[in-house]
Amino acid sequence: MSKQDFILTDFSEIQRDFNLIFPNPELHEVESFGFLKLAQQAHAYSKIQALKKRGEFPFNSILFQFKQRIKNIVRRKLSVKHDIREEALLLPKRVDYINGLPDSILVKTLLATELNHVQTWDVSPKFPWSELKFQIQKLWAFKYDSVVIEMHRALCTWLKKIEVHVGRDDFPYYTGVAANFLHEFMFWNTAIAGSRLKKLYIVTHYHQEGLIAAARHAGVFIVELQHGLISKHDLYYVYDLKFENLYKKSFFPDELWCFGEYWNRKFQNSADVKSMKISVKGDFRWVNQRIEQSVKRNVIVVATQKNMFAEYSRLIMRLDELLKNYADWSCEVKLHPLENNAEAYAQLPLSEKVKILPIETSIQEVLASCKIQISIYSTTFYDALGQDVFNFAWTDSGVSSDYVSEVISESIAVPIELKEDIVEKFLNFKSSFFIERNKVFQEYR
């Protein structure tokens, strides 16, 4: 197994199992809180056996409160200077995750227009906008108040309710997720308290439940900016209607900005549309940015997904062997911006026909000059629309068959198996297959 250390499986399978294990939505409801997303997150970790996500939860309320009150004695001696405006954009750990560029188009264009008054945060370091006399990241300065006590009590109740449903082997995933959520909630509850923050823009809502819970407690309005593809099979986006009432209590944004009606339709017959405003804003990533078309070269681009080296290495090695038959064709591998196993790709025994691009390479520059793109599934399939790029979706990789079927059925990509000759198939494909770009990405408005 590669560095990912977990087992890949289809998201639709994870969703089916989740609905079977938890037929009653009330299992995840405790007072005013809904722990739906935490439950799905933990269930997904258990399915893929992400062992590092297992953890313990401080069930002992007396001991937990005692430790936090001792820490608060220290905290009272500290001064926290807030410099938070009324609106802020929280960027992910790498801003190029938004669109594959080294520096964010969101910062360069969107923030230069509609959001020019918005303060930009970067999560590393956590507090570039605060002056602390103590390391708040080390848990010593967390604010401990009635809302933290209430949240801790609710988490204890929720975990005890679901324990009999998940089994002893899987329960540590749920306690681990709950403990991480509580930590993040206390962190952001401390950071936002006493600030002027009224509106927060985030790039993804999943895995940020602690932040959303703290912001909601402070009365902050949360807007999510679509970062890439959204599938009807996605975890954390599309939920069965039986979760409608619970959804309103769970930790979701108040509004989602999406790229077009194509994406808005993904939420039909889902609890999301009942509880969150979905605004079709158009492709705000490329405001005032024109994609310059380069001279097309006989290049096949492999756009990888993060933590899937075992799968993509098979594809890359197959292409390397195939291209020995084509003197005028080559292959370039564009790694996902958050790939943590880049060195493994660099160590593949490849010929000069295949080039592993630097991880910071712009996907837009790559798509502007290549003729073929192949992947299992990727946002870059959509980015390639309108750029005279032929998308192939690899159908027999053994993973993500639900995503692959969706991009094929919606005319985003053409199916191909590993044994097939991708160059020959490209040269012999006559008809215009792909959906028009303006059907997927509308003009920003």
C-alpha positions as a printed NumPy array, in Angstrom:
array([[  0.   ,   0.   ,   0.   ],
       [  1.29 ,   3.516,  -0.782],
       [  1.63 ,   6.466,   1.53 ],
       [ -2.15 ,   6.999,   1.601],
       [ -2.573,   4.088,   4.068],
       [ -6.263,   3.595,   3.43 ],
       [ -8.581,   1.614,   1.196],
       [-10.37 ,   3.396,  -1.644],
       [-14.053,   2.722,  -2.28 ],
       [-16.993,   4.351,  -4.074],
       [-18.697,   7.219,  -2.269],
       [-22.112,   5.891,  -3.302],
       [-21.321,   2.665,  -1.434],
       [-20.371,   4.657,   1.658],
       [-23.654,   6.571,   1.424],
       [-25.733,   3.389,   1.063],
       [-24.104,   1.805,   4.105],
       [-24.519,   5.006,   6.106],
       [-28.261,   5.076,   5.439],
       [-28.557,   1.411,   6.452],
       [-26.631,   1.839,   9.701],
       [-28.507,   4.996,  10.669],
       [-32.11 ,   4.653,   9.398],
       [-33.31 ,   7.065,  12.071],
       [-32.005,  10.659,  11.649],
       [-32.85 ,  11.41 ,  15.297],
       [-29.831,   9.37 ,  16.368],
       [-27.676,  12.355,  15.369],
       [-29.849,  15.003,  16.975],
       [-29.089,  16.297,  20.468],
       [-30.972,  19.398,  21.608],
       [-30.141,  22.213,  19.15 ],
       [-27.233,  20.352,  17.524],
       [-27.133,  17.931,  14.602],
       [-24.085,  15.715,  14.267],
       [-24.949,  14.357,  10.807],
       [-21.712,  15.437,   9.146],
       [-19.563,  14.096,  11.978],
       [-21.311,  10.735,  11.716],
       [-20.804,  10.535,   7.962],
       [-17.185,  11.596,   8.295],
       [-16.487,   8.9  ,  10.882],
       [-18.353,   6.278,   8.85 ],
       [-16.285,   7.145,   5.768],
       [-13.054,   6.836,   7.75 ],
       [-14.122,   3.417,   9.01 ],
       [-14.983,   2.231,   5.491],
       [-11.617,   3.218,   4.044],
       [ -9.815,   2.139,   7.237],
       [ -8.076,   5.486,   7.789],
       [ -6.506,   4.25 ,  11.033],
       [ -4.888,   7.587,  11.864],
       [ -8.358,   9.116,  12.302],
       [ -9.178,   6.899,  15.294],
       [ -9.048,   8.615,  18.667],
       [-10.412,   8.962,  22.176],
       [-13.011,  11.373,  23.493],
       [-12.991,  12.959,  26.99 ],
       [-16.209,  11.421,  28.301],
       [-15.402,  12.275,  31.929],
       [-17.143,  15.641,  32.27 ],
       [-15.745,  16.392,  35.714],
       [-12.146,  15.755,  34.657],
       [-12.645,  17.645,  31.381],
       [-14.082,  20.682,  33.131],
       [-11.349,  20.619,  35.778],
       [ -8.59 ,  20.653,  33.138],
       [-10.221,  23.445,  31.16 ],
       [-10.785,  25.612,  34.241],
       [ -7.12 ,  25.262,  35.204],
       [ -6.159,  26.342,  31.697],
       [ -8.523,  29.296,  31.933],
       [ -6.632,  30.57 ,  34.963],
       [ -3.696,  30.909,  32.599],
       [ -5.863,  32.341,  29.837],
       [ -7.126,  35.212,  31.982],
       [ -3.555,  36.48 ,  32.217],
       [ -3.313,  36.695,  28.446],
       [ -4.414,  39.489,  26.166],
       [ -5.759,  38.744,  22.707],
       [ -5.792,  41.635,  20.276],
       [ -8.356,  41.08 ,  17.525],
       [ -7.994,  42.738,  14.168],
       [-10.905,  40.969,  12.469],
       [-13.085,  42.921,  10.082],
       [-16.791,  42.343,   9.635],
       [-16.204,  40.044,   6.64 ],
       [-13.405,  37.554,   5.989],
       [-12.361,  34.84 ,   3.53 ],
       [-10.685,  31.776,   4.983],
       [ -8.33 ,  30.221,   2.439],
       [ -7.341,  26.536,   2.593],
       [ -3.827,  25.438,   3.486],
       [ -2.76 ,  25.896,  -0.124],
       [ -4.554,  28.61 ,  -2.049],
       [ -3.842,  26.909,  -5.373],
       [ -6.266,  24.179,  -4.284],
       [ -9.026,  26.511,  -5.427],
       [ -8.055,  26.37 ,  -9.077],
       [ -4.67 ,  24.743,  -9.51 ],
       [ -2.699,  27.963,  -9.751],
       [  0.248,  28.984,  -7.544],
       [ -1.589,  32.137,  -6.488],
       [ -5.323,  32.263,  -6.097],
       [ -7.504,  33.776,  -8.812],
       [-10.018,  34.352,  -6.032],
       [ -7.591,  36.713,  -4.358],
       [ -6.542,  38.383,  -7.607],
       [ -9.965,  38.887,  -9.167],
       [-12.968,  38.064,  -7.033],
       [-11.485,  39.922,  -4.083],
       [-10.658,  42.796,  -6.408],
       [-14.312,  43.167,  -7.366],
       [-17.279,  42.073,  -5.28 ],
       [-15.258,  41.066,  -2.223],
       [-12.663,  43.836,  -2.271],
       [-13.648,  44.841,   1.264],
       [-13.155,  41.324,   2.629],
       [-10.244,  40.413,   4.826],
       [ -8.235,  37.365,   3.742],
       [ -7.073,  34.802,   6.281],
       [ -4.651,  31.989,   5.669],
       [ -4.868,  28.969,   7.963],
       [ -1.1  ,  28.662,   8.222],
       [ -0.292,  30.336,  10.504],
       [ -3.71 ,  30.17 ,  12.111],
       [ -3.685,  33.762,  13.264],
       [ -1.858,  36.131,  10.915],
       [ -4.465,  38.707,  11.959],
       [ -4.082,  38.401,  15.744],
       [ -1.389,  39.148,  18.259],
       [ -1.206,  36.534,  20.992],
       [  1.154,  36.537,  23.954],
       [  0.645,  32.806,  24.268],
       [  0.481,  29.901,  21.844],
       [ -3.263,  29.442,  21.45 ],
       [ -2.684,  26.449,  19.154],
       [ -1.405,  24.444,  22.135],
       [ -4.831,  24.391,  23.813],
       [ -3.741,  26.459,  26.795],
       [ -5.624,  29.597,  25.925],
       [ -8.959,  28.215,  24.763],
       [-12.004,  30.047,  26.006],
       [-14.039,  27.778,  28.273],
       [-17.611,  29.009,  28.676],
       [-21.176,  27.744,  28.85 ],
       [-21.379,  27.037,  25.116],
       [-18.314,  24.769,  25.324],
       [-19.878,  22.931,  28.275],
       [-23.115,  22.542,  26.321],
       [-21.282,  21.265,  23.214],
       [-19.224,  18.766,  25.235],
       [-22.356,  17.454,  26.938],
       [-24.16 ,  17.102,  23.594],
       [-21.237,  15.201,  22.045],
       [-21.182,  12.793,  24.995],
       [-24.913,  12.16 ,  24.568],
       [-24.586,  11.648,  20.808],
       [-21.719,   9.178,  21.104],
       [-23.585,   7.13 ,  23.688],
       [-26.687,   7.067,  21.451],
       [-24.881,   5.739,  18.398],
       [-22.38 ,   3.365,  20.06 ],
       [-24.612,   0.297,  19.755],
       [-25.189,   0.994,  16.056],
       [-21.586,   1.195,  14.883],
       [-19.799,  -1.676,  16.606],
       [-16.728,  -1.762,  18.836],
       [-14.155,  -1.783,  16.017],
       [-15.607,   1.278,  14.312],
       [-16.496,   3.342,  17.386],
       [-12.963,   4.844,  17.775],
       [-13.476,   6.625,  14.435],
       [-16.52 ,   8.388,  15.893],
       [-14.788,   9.325,  19.149],
       [-11.782,  10.564,  17.146],
       [-13.938,  12.752,  14.912],
       [-15.846,  14.104,  17.926],
       [-12.632,  14.945,  19.788],
       [-11.189,  16.772,  16.77 ],
       [-14.455,  18.663,  16.294],
       [-14.486,  19.761,  19.944],
       [-10.877,  20.946,  19.665],
       [-11.627,  22.969,  16.523],
       [-14.831,  24.356,  18.016],
       [-13.005,  25.599,  21.112],
       [-10.251,  27.058,  18.951],
       [-12.584,  29.08 ,  16.758],
       [-14.926,  29.96 ,  19.615],
       [-11.936,  31.62 ,  21.244],
       [-10.786,  33.333,  18.041],
       [-14.131,  34.753,  16.956],
       [-15.383,  35.771,  20.407],
       [-15.364,  39.534,  20.825],
       [-14.582,  40.175,  17.146],
       [-16.595,  42.222,  14.654],
       [-16.98 ,  39.29 ,  12.281],
       [-20.437,  39.103,  10.687],
       [-19.833,  37.217,   7.414],
       [-17.341,  34.452,   6.64 ],
       [-16.458,  33.058,   3.195],
       [-14.978,  29.556,   3.098],
       [-13.832,  27.332,   0.217],
       [-15.11 ,  23.973,   1.504],
       [-17.548,  23.348,   4.337],
       [-16.623,  19.718,   5.054],
       [-13.969,  19.056,   7.715],
       [-14.621,  22.583,   9.023],
       [-17.545,  21.737,  11.285],
       [-15.839,  23.182,  14.381],
       [-15.349,  26.511,  12.641],
       [-18.938,  26.588,  11.343],
       [-20.363,  25.685,  14.755],
       [-18.384,  28.466,  16.46 ],
       [-19.285,  30.984,  13.77 ],
       [-22.946,  30.056,  13.975],
       [-22.897,  30.508,  17.757],
       [-21.46 ,  33.986,  17.215],
       [-24.18 ,  34.846,  14.689],
       [-21.809,  34.858,  11.7  ],
       [-23.304,  34.26 ,   8.226],
       [-21.293,  31.636,   6.302],
       [-20.893,  31.498,   2.513],
       [-19.15 ,  28.601,   0.771],
       [-17.431,  29.205,  -2.57 ],
       [-17.547,  26.183,  -4.882],
       [-13.991,  24.909,  -5.257],
       [-14.377,  22.21 ,  -7.918],
       [-16.628,  19.389,  -9.049],
       [-19.689,  18.475,  -7.023],
       [-21.164,  15.05 ,  -7.723],
       [-24.57 ,  13.655,  -6.883],
       [-22.566,  10.926,  -5.127],
       [-20.535,  13.35 ,  -3.007],
       [-20.294,  12.938,   0.719],
       [-21.236,  16.076,   2.687],
       [-23.207,  17.658,  -0.195],
       [-26.111,  15.451,  -1.254],
       [-28.299,  13.914,   1.46 ],
       [-31.45 ,  11.851,   1.553],
       [-34.577,  13.915,   2.216],
       [-35.131,  12.016,   5.466],
       [-32.337,  14.174,   6.921],
       [-34.117,  17.435,   6.076],
       [-34.946,  18.498,   9.644],
       [-31.6  ,  17.32 ,  10.998],
       [-29.738,  19.155,   8.24 ],
       [-30.937,  22.489,   9.586],
       [-29.275,  21.743,  12.935],
       [-26.039,  20.413,  11.449],
       [-22.974,  22.437,  10.61 ],
       [-23.488,  23.569,   7.024],
       [-22.997,  27.005,   5.464],
       [-25.929,  29.363,   5.062],
       [-25.253,  29.891,   1.357],
       [-23.311,  28.195,  -1.451],
       [-22.021,  30.05 ,  -4.497],
       [-21.874,  27.691,  -7.48 ],
       [-20.546,  28.034, -11.023],
       [-23.829,  27.523, -12.89 ],
       [-27.254,  25.883, -13.094],
       [-25.538,  22.625, -14.075],
       [-24.163,  22.396, -10.528],
       [-27.343,  23.651,  -8.919],
       [-29.204,  20.686, -10.429],
       [-26.952,  18.31 ,  -8.489],
       [-28.906,  19.251,  -5.382],
       [-32.361,  18.39 ,  -6.704],
       [-34.234,  16.005,  -4.402],
       [-31.648,  16.565,  -1.673],
       [-32.048,  17.939,   1.822],
       [-29.488,  20.625,   0.975],
       [-31.867,  22.785,  -1.057],
       [-34.332,  22.754,   1.816],
       [-31.852,  24.194,   4.272],
       [-29.216,  26.207,   2.403],
       [-29.472,  28.984,  -0.139],
       [-27.751,  27.931,  -3.374],
       [-26.765,  30.932,  -5.493],
       [-25.706,  30.585,  -9.122],
       [-22.915,  33.174,  -9.309],
       [-21.117,  31.911, -12.411],
       [-17.426,  31.035, -12.702],
       [-16.046,  33.565, -10.231],
       [-12.598,  31.927, -10.38 ],
       [-11.824,  33.472, -13.748],
       [-13.283,  36.959, -13.47 ],
       [-11.474,  39.168, -16.017],
       [ -9.116,  36.272, -16.767],
       [ -8.903,  35.059, -20.365],
       [ -7.606,  31.606, -21.115],
       [ -4.995,  32.069, -23.815],
       [ -4.911,  29.159, -26.229],
       [ -1.444,  27.839, -27.019],
       [ -0.365,  25.832, -30.043],
       [ -1.732,  22.332, -29.536],
       [  0.891,  19.611, -29.11 ],
       [  0.579,  15.831, -29.3  ],
       [  0.509,  15.54 , -25.527],
       [ -1.567,  13.32 , -23.255],
       [ -2.1  ,  14.851, -19.824],
       [ -2.738,  12.615, -16.824],
       [ -4.48 ,  14.696, -14.149],
       [ -4.194,  12.779, -10.882],
       [ -6.294,  12.775,  -7.746],
       [ -4.514,  13.048,  -4.41 ],
       [ -3.59 ,   9.893,  -2.478],
       [ -4.226,   7.552,  -5.417],
       [ -0.662,   6.693,  -6.439],
       [ -1.32 ,   2.946,  -6.673],
       [ -4.014,   3.503,  -9.299],
       [ -2.421,   6.298, -11.312],
       [  1.01 ,   4.656, -11.414],
       [ -0.56 ,   1.748, -13.339],
       [ -2.027,   4.169, -15.852],
       [  1.225,   6.117, -16.249],
       [  3.29 ,   2.964, -16.78 ],
       [  0.762,   1.738, -19.356],
       [  0.986,   5.031, -21.286],
       [  4.768,   4.948, -21.15 ],
       [  4.724,   1.532, -22.807],
       [  2.074,   2.519, -25.363],
       [  3.847,   5.682, -26.507],
       [  6.83 ,   3.68 , -27.7  ],
       [  4.632,   3.095, -30.755],
       [  4.126,   6.828, -31.35 ],
       [  7.269,   8.828, -32.024],
       [  5.45 ,  12.174, -32.1  ],
       [  3.389,  11.744, -28.905],
       [  4.345,  12.273, -25.256],
       [  2.709,  12.311, -21.829],
       [  2.737,  14.862, -18.998],
       [  1.543,  14.066, -15.475],
       [ -0.143,  16.911, -13.59 ],
       [ -0.274,  16.039,  -9.889],
       [ -3.082,  17.208,  -7.628],
       [ -1.995,  20.383,  -5.763],
       [ -2.438,  18.576,  -2.417],
       [ -0.637,  15.377,  -3.422],
       [  1.492,  14.195,  -0.468],
       [  3.214,  11.37 ,  -2.31 ],
       [  4.886,  13.296,  -5.136],
       [  8.235,  11.593,  -4.544],
       [  6.703,   8.22 ,  -5.434],
       [  5.716,   9.535,  -8.862],
       [  9.206,  10.951,  -9.352],
       [ 10.703,   7.514,  -8.677],
       [  8.695,   5.659, -11.327],
       [ 10.981,   4.002, -13.937],
       [  9.782,   6.065, -16.896],
       [ 11.198,   6.782, -20.317],
       [ 11.708,  10.251, -21.76 ],
       [  8.191,   9.94 , -23.2  ],
       [  6.618,  10.718, -19.82 ],
       [  7.282,  13.828, -17.759],
       [  6.144,  14.405, -14.167],
       [  5.38 ,  18.127, -14.015],
       [  6.29 ,  20.251, -10.973],
       [  3.367,  20.19 ,  -8.558],
       [  2.898,  23.969,  -8.804],
       [  2.397,  23.835, -12.606],
       [ -0.743,  25.678, -13.735],
       [ -3.408,  23.283, -14.967],
       [ -4.705,  26.014, -17.267],
       [ -1.358,  26.247, -19.062],
       [ -1.261,  22.463, -19.43 ],
       [ -4.793,  22.213, -20.815],
       [ -4.192,  25.099, -23.223],
       [ -1.507,  23.147, -25.091],
       [ -2.436,  19.434, -24.799],
       [ -4.789,  17.425, -27.03 ],
       [ -5.823,  14.603, -24.677],
       [ -6.569,  14.414, -20.974],
       [ -7.101,  11.184, -19.055],
       [ -8.031,  10.63 , -15.428],
       [-10.38 ,   8.612, -13.257],
       [-12.357,  11.669, -12.228],
       [-11.222,  15.249, -11.811],
       [-12.342,  18.86 , -11.753],
       [ -9.901,  19.296, -14.632],
       [-12.321,  17.407, -16.903],
       [-14.646,  20.372, -16.535],
       [-11.853,  22.942, -16.807],
       [-10.881,  21.397, -20.162],
       [-14.293,  22.066, -21.725],
       [-14.05 ,  24.611, -24.523],
       [-10.275,  24.268, -24.752],
       [-10.168,  21.712, -27.574],
       [ -9.1  ,  18.938, -25.194],
       [-10.395,  15.381, -25.515],
       [-11.304,  13.963, -22.085],
       [-11.006,  10.235, -21.39 ],
       [-12.349,   8.707, -18.161],
       [-10.529,   5.532, -17.136],
       [-13.311,   3.02 , -16.419],
       [-11.523,  -0.076, -15.094],
       [ -9.236,   1.426, -12.447],
       [-11.187,  -0.393,  -9.726],
       [-12.168,   2.779,  -7.842],
       [-14.701,   5.619,  -8.069],
       [-16.941,   3.9  , -10.601],
       [-19.819,   6.142,  -9.511],
       [-17.909,   9.334, -10.37 ],
       [-16.683,   7.862, -13.656],
       [-20.195,   6.861, -14.738],
       [-21.468,  10.34 , -13.969],
       [-18.894,  12.248, -16.055],
       [-19.479,   9.87 , -18.967],
       [-23.292,  10.018, -18.81 ],
       [-23.191,  13.822, -18.705],
       [-20.883,  14.101, -21.752],
       [-17.91 ,  15.379, -19.806],
       [-15.604,  12.5  , -20.783],
       [-15.402,   9.454, -23.063],
       [-14.88 ,   5.998, -21.482],
       [-11.634,   4.101, -21.98 ],
       [-10.144,   0.926, -20.519],
       [ -6.511,   0.461, -19.595],
       [ -5.872,  -2.031, -22.402],
       [ -7.125,   0.32 , -25.122],
       [ -4.907,   2.452, -27.352],
       [ -5.779,   5.974, -26.282],
       [ -4.069,   7.656, -29.257],
       [ -5.809,   5.428, -31.803],
       [ -9.17 ,   5.953, -30.098],
       [ -8.64 ,   9.717, -30.134],
       [ -7.665,   9.778, -33.811],
       [-10.66 ,   7.652, -34.837],
       [-13.296,   9.455, -32.758],
       [-15.339,  11.441, -35.253],
       [-18.358,  12.975, -33.536],
       [-18.508,  15.948, -31.203],
       [-19.24 ,  14.355, -27.838],
       [-18.631,  16.917, -25.109],
       [-21.058,  19.285, -23.471],
       [-20.516,  22.987, -24.204],
       [-18.548,  24.906, -21.602],
       [-21.25 ,  27.543, -21.115],
       [-23.636,  24.784, -20.042],
       [-21.384,  24.08 , -17.047],
       [-19.77 ,  27.429, -16.276],
       [-21.933,  30.519, -16.625],
       [-20.578,  34.033, -16.837],
       [-19.914,  35.582, -13.457],
       [-22.646,  37.938, -12.371]])
